[in-house]
Amino acid sequence: MSRRCELTGKGPMSGFNSSHANNKTKRRYLPNLQDVTLQSEILNRGIKLRISAAALRSVDHRGGLDAFLAKAKDEELSANALKLKKEISKAQAAAA
């Protein structure tokens, strides 16, 4: 399982640990990924995703998963999330 957020594309970063003597050692900063089930109002079902805590706040801020995916850029989304975005847009078009 990759350490990458499915909605924002946030992944590991690298940096240094710095001791009191200012010795530097390489380290990795991993994103705070959570396994969550988000409800889609249009599809009437829950979708399991592995997203960062910051992405979860963004989904809440934008008004739910459907609104978040409508505004999201395709390059940032994972293959699973991109498929979900297309499925939601088809359901919206059929409902209208």
C-alpha positions, 0 to 999 in steps of 0.5 A, spaced: 500 500 500 503 506 497 503 512 502 500 517 498 493 520 499 488 518 494 485 525 494 490 530 494 496 526 492 500 528 498 506 523 499 512 522 503 517 528 504 525 527 506 529 532 510 534 531 516 534 530 524 538 535 527 542 533 534 544 538 539 551 538 536 548 540 529 549 533 526 544 531 520 541 524 519 537 523 513 529 521 515 522 521 512 516 525 513 510 521 512 503 523 511 498 522 516 494 517 512 487 514 515 483 509 512 476 512 512 469 511 509 466 517 506 458 517 504 457 519 497 450 522 497 449 522 489 451 514 489 447 513 496 453 508 498 460 509 502 466 509 499 473 506 502 479 511 501 486 512 504 486 519 505 490 524 509 487 528 515 488 534 512 484 532 506 479 529 510 478 536 513 478 539 506 472 534 504 468 537 510 470 544 508 467 543 501 461 540 503 462 532 502 465 527 498 461 529 491 463 537 492 470 535 493 471 531 487 467 535 483 472 541 484 479 536 484 484 536 479 484 530 475 492 529 476 492 529 484 487 524 484 488 516 484 486 511 479 480 509 484 478 516 486 478 518 478 474 512 477 469 515 483 469 522 480 467 519 473 461 515 476 459 521 480 458 525 474 455 520 470 450 519 476 449 527 476 448 527 469 442 522 469 439 525 475 438 532 471 
